[in-house]
């Protein structure tokens, strides 16, 4: 396999990012070539074994393409202060010059700005017309959630979920009905109060819905789950001064004051729920079954009475094709290879697969290991997982569709300003107005 291209200095990075239009016979309209092969460049923030394996597999399938991977950081290399901003600046410079890489990993980059300036290729028609991809097997609900102005400009390598894990024994003993497909935070509060009350009746004096959760953490969780209700990025509109948002702030404080949540750590058996990321089928077992003997996997509450379909989705690495790339055909071949079973089944790939069939296979394989007693929890004990739980896992993975493009700057503004309320310095209404003003200004910059 050819040498792994690592760009150590910013000078080397910028030179590489802006030079991809050159090469043996390369120009703005014609792909560069090397030793009779079409050169295809891929920009990454960091190299990993996955990409080294991917490079090898891709070139085996397409021997006429020379995939050249340029990574800003080598595997395991630490990011220093300001490093990522330098990387963003270098990539922005290359994109502005029209000489960026053919394929760009876009995590942390200003994708919306790139789209508005025409820097990225709309892959919507390519996806629709491609005969090698099986659309019915693709997680199209996630791809649809990634669209900007009805265009598909990024393709993720995989995705993760955020779910709520409940203490099944306590919830069953309390005999409280829970419909996690429709519940909001007020229903969550009501359920928690009832289970805590019954636990105390049964001799458990201290029980909390969430532990190690100060009110600002709960508020952040609420905002993540309900972001789309308060931000309309396409309209550059925010609704943080709405009664619903004020209510969210007040409810987080109220649940803390009433000891439904606590900032303190608690002993096993004193916690009802845990908000947990699920990054692979193994995470359905390792985390939940270490927390509780009989965990229940549920959807997190939303704001209001609106019904929800599936779990909140986080996409892993996303890729875009440079709109001015002279090797767009080859770049699309790379994207389709990423979405192929061969690439999606690579062990080094992180997250759930973008192919439903691959996810089902991985969960079935896990179920067989559990049933045979070959699968052990991190503490060395065998995992005892009922068969019906695996059906829950499959349904949750396949129906995941709640992808929301969270703007980290908006989240940061809300977090900063909310502390004045949680510390008692300002009212919820005052804080809501401050957040509304700052976010509105930011959205219209």
C-alpha positions as CSV (number, residue, x, y, z in Angstrom):
1,X,0.0,0.0,0.0
2,X,1.3,3.5,-0.7
3,X,2.6,5.7,2.0
4,X,0.0,7.4,4.3
5,X,0.1,11.1,3.6
6,X,0.4,13.1,6.8
7,X,0.5,16.9,6.8
8,X,2.4,17.9,9.9
9,X,2.8,21.7,9.4
10,X,0.3,24.3,8.4
11,X,2.5,25.2,5.5
12,X,2.4,21.7,4.2
13,X,-1.3,21.5,4.8
14,X,-2.1,24.6,2.9
15,X,0.2,23.7,0.1
16,X,-1.5,20.3,-0.2
17,X,-5.0,21.6,0.1
18,X,-4.4,24.2,-2.6
19,X,-2.4,22.1,-5.0
20,X,-4.8,19.3,-5.9
21,X,-5.5,20.8,-9.3
22,X,-1.9,20.2,-10.3
23,X,-0.3,16.9,-11.3
24,X,0.7,15.0,-14.5
25,X,-1.7,16.6,-16.9
26,X,-4.0,18.0,-14.2
27,X,-5.9,21.3,-14.6
28,X,-9.2,22.8,-13.4
29,X,-11.2,20.7,-15.8
30,X,-9.3,17.5,-16.0
31,X,-8.4,15.2,-13.1
32,X,-4.7,14.9,-12.2
33,X,-3.0,11.6,-13.0
34,X,-0.1,9.7,-11.6
35,X,1.4,6.7,-13.3
36,X,-1.7,6.4,-15.5
37,X,-4.1,6.5,-12.6
38,X,-6.6,9.2,-11.8
39,X,-5.6,11.0,-8.6
40,X,-8.4,11.3,-6.0
41,X,-7.6,13.4,-2.9
42,X,-9.3,13.1,0.4
43,X,-8.9,15.6,3.3
44,X,-9.1,14.3,6.9
45,X,-8.6,15.9,10.2
46,X,-6.9,12.7,11.6
47,X,-5.7,9.4,10.3
48,X,-7.0,6.1,11.8
49,X,-6.6,2.4,10.9
50,X,-10.0,2.5,9.3
51,X,-8.9,4.9,6.6
52,X,-5.8,2.9,5.9
53,X,-7.9,-0.2,5.4
54,X,-10.4,1.8,3.4
55,X,-7.7,3.1,1.1
56,X,-6.5,-0.4,0.4
57,X,-9.9,-1.9,-0.2
58,X,-11.0,1.0,-2.4
59,X,-8.0,0.8,-4.6
60,X,-8.4,-2.9,-5.0
61,X,-11.9,-2.3,-6.3
62,X,-10.9,0.6,-8.5
63,X,-7.3,0.0,-9.6
64,X,-7.4,2.9,-12.0
65,X,-7.8,5.4,-9.1
66,X,-4.9,6.6,-6.9
67,X,-6.6,7.6,-3.6
68,X,-4.3,10.0,-1.8
69,X,-5.3,10.7,1.8
70,X,-4.1,13.9,3.5
71,X,-4.6,14.0,7.2
72,X,-3.8,17.0,9.4
73,X,-3.1,14.8,12.5
74,X,-1.4,11.5,12.6
75,X,-3.1,8.7,14.6
76,X,-3.1,9.5,18.3
77,X,-1.5,12.9,17.8
78,X,-2.9,15.5,20.3
79,X,-4.7,18.6,19.2
80,X,-3.1,21.7,20.6
81,X,-4.7,25.1,21.3
82,X,-5.8,26.7,18.1
83,X,-4.9,23.7,16.0
84,X,-8.4,23.1,14.7
85,X,-8.9,26.8,13.9
86,X,-5.7,26.6,11.8
87,X,-7.1,23.6,10.0
88,X,-10.4,25.4,9.4
89,X,-8.6,28.5,8.1
90,X,-6.4,26.4,5.7
91,X,-9.5,24.5,4.4
92,X,-11.4,27.7,4.0
93,X,-8.5,29.2,2.0
94,X,-8.4,26.2,-0.2
95,X,-12.1,26.2,-0.8
96,X,-12.1,29.9,-1.6
97,X,-9.3,29.5,-4.1
98,X,-11.2,26.7,-5.9
99,X,-8.4,24.3,-5.3
100,X,-9.6,22.3,-2.3
101,X,-9.4,18.5,-2.0
102,X,-11.7,16.4,-4.1
103,X,-13.4,14.9,-1.0
104,X,-13.5,16.7,2.3
105,X,-14.3,15.4,5.8
106,X,-16.5,18.3,7.0
107,X,-16.8,17.7,10.7
108,X,-16.4,21.1,12.4
109,X,-16.3,23.0,9.1
110,X,-18.9,25.7,8.1
111,X,-20.9,23.4,5.8
112,X,-23.9,25.8,5.5
113,X,-21.5,28.6,4.4
114,X,-19.8,26.3,1.9
115,X,-23.2,25.3,0.5
116,X,-24.4,29.0,0.2
117,X,-21.2,29.8,-1.7
118,X,-21.5,26.8,-4.0
119,X,-18.4,25.1,-2.7
120,X,-20.0,21.7,-2.3
121,X,-21.6,19.3,-4.8
122,X,-25.3,18.5,-4.4
123,X,-25.3,14.7,-4.4
124,X,-29.1,14.3,-4.4
125,X,-29.4,13.4,-8.1
126,X,-26.4,11.2,-8.0
127,X,-27.9,9.3,-5.1
128,X,-31.3,9.0,-6.9
129,X,-29.8,7.8,-10.2
130,X,-27.1,5.5,-8.8
131,X,-27.9,1.8,-9.7
132,X,-25.3,0.3,-7.3
133,X,-26.9,1.5,-4.1
134,X,-30.0,-0.2,-2.7
135,X,-32.1,2.7,-1.5
136,X,-34.4,0.5,0.5
137,X,-31.5,-0.7,2.6
138,X,-30.1,2.8,3.2
139,X,-31.0,4.8,6.3
140,X,-32.7,7.4,4.1
141,X,-34.4,9.0,7.1
142,X,-31.0,10.1,8.3
143,X,-29.9,11.2,4.8
144,X,-33.1,13.2,4.4
145,X,-32.4,14.9,7.8
146,X,-29.0,16.0,6.6
147,X,-30.4,17.9,3.6
148,X,-29.9,21.6,3.2
149,X,-32.4,23.5,1.0
150,X,-33.5,20.1,-0.3
151,X,-30.0,19.3,-1.4
152,X,-27.8,16.5,-0.1
153,X,-24.3,17.9,0.4
154,X,-22.8,15.5,3.0
155,X,-22.9,11.7,3.5
156,X,-22.2,10.2,6.9
157,X,-20.1,7.1,7.5
158,X,-22.4,6.0,10.3
159,X,-24.4,7.3,13.2
160,X,-25.0,7.0,17.0
161,X,-28.1,7.3,19.2
162,X,-28.9,9.1,22.4
163,X,-31.4,7.1,24.5
164,X,-32.7,6.9,28.0
165,X,-32.0,3.8,30.1
166,X,-34.4,3.1,32.8
167,X,-34.2,0.9,36.0
168,X,-36.6,-1.8,34.8
169,X,-37.1,-3.3,38.3
170,X,-38.2,0.0,39.9
171,X,-40.3,1.0,37.0
172,X,-42.1,-2.3,36.9
173,X,-42.6,-2.4,40.7
174,X,-44.2,1.1,40.5
175,X,-46.5,-0.1,37.8
176,X,-46.5,3.3,36.1
177,X,-47.5,3.4,32.4
178,X,-44.8,5.0,30.2
179,X,-45.3,5.8,26.5
180,X,-41.8,6.9,25.5
181,X,-42.9,7.5,21.9
182,X,-45.1,10.5,23.0
183,X,-43.9,11.7,26.3
184,X,-42.6,15.1,27.1
185,X,-40.6,16.4,30.0
186,X,-43.7,17.1,32.1
187,X,-44.7,13.5,31.8
188,X,-41.2,12.5,32.6
189,X,-41.4,14.6,35.8
190,X,-44.8,13.1,36.7
191,X,-43.6,9.5,36.1
192,X,-40.4,10.1,38.1
193,X,-42.4,11.6,41.1
194,X,-44.7,8.6,41.2
195,X,-41.8,6.0,41.0
196,X,-39.9,7.9,43.7
197,X,-42.9,8.0,45.9
198,X,-43.5,4.2,45.6
199,X,-39.8,3.5,46.2
200,X,-40.0,5.4,49.5
201,X,-43.0,3.4,50.5
202,X,-41.0,0.3,49.8
203,X,-38.2,1.4,52.1
204,X,-35.8,3.1,49.7
205,X,-35.4,6.6,51.2
206,X,-33.3,8.3,48.5
207,X,-34.2,7.8,44.9
208,X,-33.6,10.3,42.1
209,X,-34.7,10.3,38.4
210,X,-31.2,11.4,37.3
211,X,-28.0,11.5,39.4
212,X,-24.8,13.6,38.9
213,X,-27.2,15.9,37.0
214,X,-27.3,19.6,38.2
215,X,-30.1,21.6,36.7
216,X,-27.9,23.1,34.0
217,X,-27.1,19.6,32.8
218,X,-30.8,18.8,32.6
219,X,-31.5,22.0,30.8
220,X,-28.8,21.2,28.2
221,X,-30.3,17.7,27.7
222,X,-33.7,19.3,27.2
223,X,-32.4,21.8,24.7
224,X,-30.6,19.1,22.7
225,X,-33.8,17.1,22.5
226,X,-36.0,20.2,21.6
227,X,-33.6,22.3,19.6
228,X,-35.7,22.3,16.5
229,X,-38.6,23.8,18.5
230,X,-36.6,26.9,19.3
231,X,-34.3,27.5,16.3
232,X,-35.2,27.8,12.6
233,X,-31.8,28.2,10.9
234,X,-33.2,28.5,7.3
235,X,-35.4,31.4,8.4
236,X,-32.6,32.8,10.7
237,X,-35.2,32.8,13.4
238,X,-35.0,31.9,17.2
239,X,-37.8,31.4,19.6
240,X,-36.0,31.5,22.9
241,X,-38.2,34.2,24.3
242,X,-41.2,32.0,24.0
243,X,-43.2,30.8,27.0
244,X,-42.2,27.2,26.1
245,X,-38.5,27.9,26.4
246,X,-39.0,29.9,29.7
247,X,-41.0,26.8,30.9
248,X,-38.1,24.6,30.0
249,X,-35.7,26.6,32.1
250,X,-38.1,26.7,35.0
251,X,-38.8,23.0,34.9
252,X,-35.1,22.1,35.1
253,X,-34.8,24.2,38.2
254,X,-38.0,22.9,39.7
255,X,-36.9,19.3,39.3
256,X,-33.7,20.1,41.1
257,X,-35.5,22.0,43.9
258,X,-37.9,19.1,44.4
259,X,-35.0,16.6,44.5
260,X,-36.2,14.7,41.4
261,X,-32.7,15.2,40.1
262,X,-29.5,15.6,42.0
263,X,-26.0,16.9,41.2
264,X,-24.6,14.3,43.6
265,X,-23.4,10.8,42.9
266,X,-25.6,8.1,44.3
267,X,-25.4,4.4,45.2
268,X,-26.7,1.7,42.8
269,X,-30.4,1.3,43.2
270,X,-31.0,5.0,43.9
271,X,-31.2,6.1,40.3
272,X,-34.2,5.7,37.9
273,X,-32.7,6.8,34.6
274,X,-29.5,7.4,32.7
275,X,-29.1,9.4,29.5
276,X,-26.7,7.3,27.4
277,X,-25.0,7.4,24.0
278,X,-25.4,4.2,22.0
279,X,-22.6,4.1,19.4
280,X,-22.7,0.4,18.5
281,X,-24.8,-2.7,19.2
282,X,-22.5,-3.6,22.1
283,X,-23.5,-0.3,23.8
284,X,-27.1,-1.6,24.1
285,X,-25.7,-4.2,26.5
286,X,-22.4,-3.1,28.1
287,X,-23.6,0.2,29.5
288,X,-27.3,-0.5,30.4
289,X,-26.6,-4.0,31.9
290,X,-23.8,-2.6,34.0
291,X,-26.2,0.1,35.3
292,X,-29.3,-2.0,36.0
293,X,-30.1,-5.7,36.2
294,X,-33.1,-5.3,34.0
295,X,-32.7,-2.0,32.0
296,X,-35.3,-0.5,29.8
297,X,-34.2,1.3,26.7
298,X,-36.4,4.3,25.9
299,X,-36.6,7.5,23.9
300,X,-35.8,10.7,25.6
301,X,-38.7,13.1,26.2
302,X,-39.4,16.0,23.8
303,X,-41.0,19.4,24.3
304,X,-44.8,19.5,24.2
305,X,-47.3,16.9,23.1
306,X,-45.8,16.3,19.7
307,X,-45.4,12.7,18.8
308,X,-41.9,11.5,18.0
309,X,-40.8,8.7,15.7
310,X,-37.3,7.6,16.8
311,X,-34.2,8.2,18.8
312,X,-32.0,11.3,18.5
313,X,-29.3,10.7,16.0
314,X,-25.7,11.9,15.9
315,X,-23.9,11.3,12.7
316,X,-20.2,10.2,12.7
317,X,-17.8,11.5,10.1
318,X,-19.4,13.2,7.2
319,X,-18.0,13.6,3.7
320,X,-18.6,16.2,1.0
321,X,-17.4,16.5,-2.6
322,X,-15.8,19.7,-3.7
323,X,-18.1,21.3,-6.4
324,X,-15.0,22.3,-8.4
325,X,-13.3,18.9,-8.2
326,X,-12.2,17.7,-11.7
327,X,-12.6,14.1,-10.4
328,X,-16.2,14.2,-9.4
329,X,-17.0,10.8,-11.0
330,X,-14.2,9.2,-9.0
331,X,-15.3,11.0,-5.9
332,X,-18.8,9.7,-6.2
333,X,-17.4,6.2,-6.6
334,X,-15.7,6.7,-3.3
335,X,-18.9,7.8,-1.6
336,X,-20.8,4.8,-3.0
337,X,-18.0,2.6,-1.7
338,X,-18.4,4.1,1.8
339,X,-22.0,3.1,1.6
340,X,-21.3,-0.4,0.4
341,X,-21.6,-3.5,2.6
342,X,-17.8,-4.1,2.2
343,X,-16.9,-0.7,3.7
344,X,-19.8,-0.7,6.3
345,X,-18.7,-4.1,7.7
346,X,-15.1,-3.0,8.3
347,X,-14.4,-3.6,12.0
348,X,-12.6,-0.3,12.4
349,X,-15.6,1.7,11.3
350,X,-17.3,3.6,14.2
351,X,-21.0,3.9,14.8
352,X,-24.1,2.1,13.5
353,X,-24.1,1.4,9.8
354,X,-25.9,3.4,7.2
355,X,-27.2,0.0,5.9
356,X,-30.1,-1.5,7.7
357,X,-29.0,-5.0,6.7
358,X,-25.6,-4.5,8.3
359,X,-27.1,-3.3,11.6
360,X,-29.5,-6.3,11.7
361,X,-26.6,-8.7,11.1
362,X,-24.5,-7.1,13.8
363,X,-27.3,-7.3,16.3
364,X,-28.1,-10.9,15.3
365,X,-24.5,-11.9,15.8
366,X,-24.5,-10.3,19.2
367,X,-27.7,-12.1,20.2
368,X,-26.1,-15.4,19.2
369,X,-23.1,-14.7,21.4
370,X,-25.3,-13.7,24.4
371,X,-27.5,-16.8,24.0
372,X,-24.5,-19.1,23.8
373,X,-23.0,-17.5,26.9
374,X,-19.9,-16.4,25.0
375,X,-20.6,-12.7,25.6
376,X,-19.4,-11.2,28.9
377,X,-20.1,-7.8,30.4
378,X,-17.1,-5.6,31.2
379,X,-17.1,-7.0,34.8
380,X,-16.7,-10.5,33.4
381,X,-20.2,-11.6,34.2
382,X,-22.3,-13.3,31.4
383,X,-24.9,-10.9,29.9
384,X,-28.5,-12.0,30.5
385,X,-30.5,-10.2,27.8
386,X,-34.1,-11.4,27.0
387,X,-34.8,-12.1,23.3
388,X,-37.5,-9.3,23.2
389,X,-34.8,-6.8,24.1
390,X,-33.0,-7.5,20.9
391,X,-36.2,-6.7,19.0
392,X,-36.3,-3.4,20.9
393,X,-32.7,-2.7,19.8
394,X,-33.4,-3.4,16.2
395,X,-36.5,-1.3,16.1
396,X,-34.7,1.6,17.8
397,X,-31.8,1.5,15.4
398,X,-33.9,1.2,12.2
399,X,-36.4,3.9,13.2
400,X,-33.8,6.5,14.3
401,X,-34.7,9.7,12.5
402,X,-34.5,12.6,14.9
403,X,-31.4,14.2,13.4
404,X,-31.1,17.9,14.2
405,X,-28.2,20.0,13.0
406,X,-27.3,21.5,16.4
407,X,-25.3,24.7,16.1
408,X,-22.6,24.6,18.7
409,X,-22.5,28.4,18.9
410,X,-26.2,28.6,19.7
411,X,-25.8,25.8,22.3
412,X,-22.9,27.7,23.8
413,X,-24.8,31.0,24.0
414,X,-27.8,29.3,25.7
415,X,-25.5,27.5,28.2
416,X,-23.5,30.7,29.1
417,X,-26.6,32.8,29.7
418,X,-28.6,30.2,31.5
419,X,-26.1,30.1,34.3
420,X,-27.4,33.5,35.5
421,X,-30.8,31.9,36.1
422,X,-29.5,28.7,37.7
423,X,-27.3,30.7,40.1
424,X,-30.2,33.0,41.0
425,X,-28.9,36.2,39.5
426,X,-31.6,36.6,36.9
427,X,-35.2,35.4,36.2
428,X,-35.9,32.8,33.6
429,X,-37.7,35.5,31.5
430,X,-34.6,37.8,31.6
431,X,-32.3,35.0,30.6
432,X,-34.6,33.9,27.8
433,X,-34.5,37.5,26.3
434,X,-30.7,37.6,26.6
435,X,-30.4,34.3,24.8
436,X,-32.9,35.4,22.2
437,X,-31.1,38.6,21.4
438,X,-27.6,37.0,21.2
439,X,-28.8,34.1,19.1
440,X,-30.8,36.3,16.7
441,X,-27.7,38.5,16.2
442,X,-25.6,35.5,15.6
443,X,-28.0,33.9,13.1
444,X,-28.2,37.1,11.1
445,X,-24.4,37.8,10.9
